[in-house]
Amino acid sequence: MYFESFTVFEKQANSISLWFIMKCACLLTLLLRFLSICLQKIGFAKLLLLCLLKKYYFCIMIGIFDSGVGGISVWKELYGLMPNQDFVYVADSAYCPYGRKSADQIIERAKKISEFLIDKNADVIVVACNTATAAAIEYLRSHFSVPFVGMEPAIKPAATESKSGIVGVLATAGTFKGSLYLNTLTKFASNVKVIEQTGDGLVELVENGKIYGREVELLLQKYINPIIDAGADKLVLGCTHYPFLIEAIKKIANNTLTIINPAIAVAQQTQKIINENNIKPAKHFETSIFISTGNIETMKMLVHNINNTIDDKNFLIQNI
């Protein structure tokens, strides 16, 4: 009788074990199916991004965007000042350059990219593009709750420090037409002569990874020589792509011009905004992610020239 009862119990136990195993197998199948659907729906790159950008309570996430790779010059200064923070950089290379687009087109792109960065938990967004700042910064500040930092034309330090009383500004047509530039000019440059040069073609050179060489120098001479001939002693870089051309500019200027790169002041302003908004860092990944809506090869080259320890997996192509 005892053995018969034990046999029945053993059979029941085996049935329960089999039932449990089958349940686990079903759950595992469902989980794998769910992951497969996720990969199909949002793509591996975005899934990887969502994992990398998981936000902790005290984590500071700094979003940055530009029409292309030029804003990497701003990321360089931000990273140098705040190396322990998280950065997500978006290069809108599929729509570059912004300089030839209407204000409405630029606002639309800035809106979509800002929504993307906010969705990735950006605490502050740096508009690392002079043209986008001129066209869209007021719209962005009025439509989103996160703080925005734009590119300020560095007219004030150039005008204040100029000994010749003549200042050169190299920028895009969109920047020169913007109210921000015009207001800054009126406010700070009334006592100096400003020589404006539109740098047509320079953005495209940088986007294609051409920052040295004869082609670069020939085009720069066309823009820099008139500024030198006018007697300027300061050159304001009014586009975030242009700092990548500083060495070529120095070669042409031959110590006659002091080059002013606004990216340093923008990084300092971003840190100030973070402190003013009481955004406190604590737990973070110390990661920089670089996303392009177009080609990523030039972006990789420029970033690795600054920091060659950043892994290739941190560079993604994303349709925004």
Secondary structure as GFF3:
##gff-version 3
##sequence-region A 1 320
A	DSSP	alpha_helix	2	52	.	.	.	ID=ss1
A	DSSP	beta_strand	61	66	.	.	.	ID=ss2
A	DSSP	alpha_helix	72	81	.	.	.	ID=ss3
A	DSSP	beta_strand	86	91	.	.	.	ID=ss4
A	DSSP	three_ten_helix	93	95	.	.	.	ID=ss5
A	DSSP	alpha_helix	103	119	.	.	.	ID=ss6
A	DSSP	beta_strand	124	127	.	.	.	ID=ss7
A	DSSP	alpha_helix	130	143	.	.	.	ID=ss8
A	DSSP	beta_strand	148	149	.	.	.	ID=ss9
A	DSSP	alpha_helix	155	161	.	.	.	ID=ss10
A	DSSP	beta_strand	166	171	.	.	.	ID=ss11
A	DSSP	alpha_helix	173	177	.	.	.	ID=ss12
A	DSSP	alpha_helix	179	188	.	.	.	ID=ss13
A	DSSP	beta_strand	193	198	.	.	.	ID=ss14
A	DSSP	alpha_helix	202	207	.	.	.	ID=ss15
A	DSSP	alpha_helix	214	229	.	.	.	ID=ss16
A	DSSP	beta_strand	234	238	.	.	.	ID=ss17
A	DSSP	three_ten_helix	242	245	.	.	.	ID=ss18
A	DSSP	alpha_helix	246	253	.	.	.	ID=ss19
A	DSSP	beta_strand	258	260	.	.	.	ID=ss20
A	DSSP	alpha_helix	263	276	.	.	.	ID=ss21
A	DSSP	beta_strand	288	292	.	.	.	ID=ss22
A	DSSP	alpha_helix	297	306	.	.	.	ID=ss23
A	DSSP	three_ten_helix	312	314	.	.	.	ID=ss24
A	DSSP	beta_strand	315	317	.	.	.	ID=ss25
###
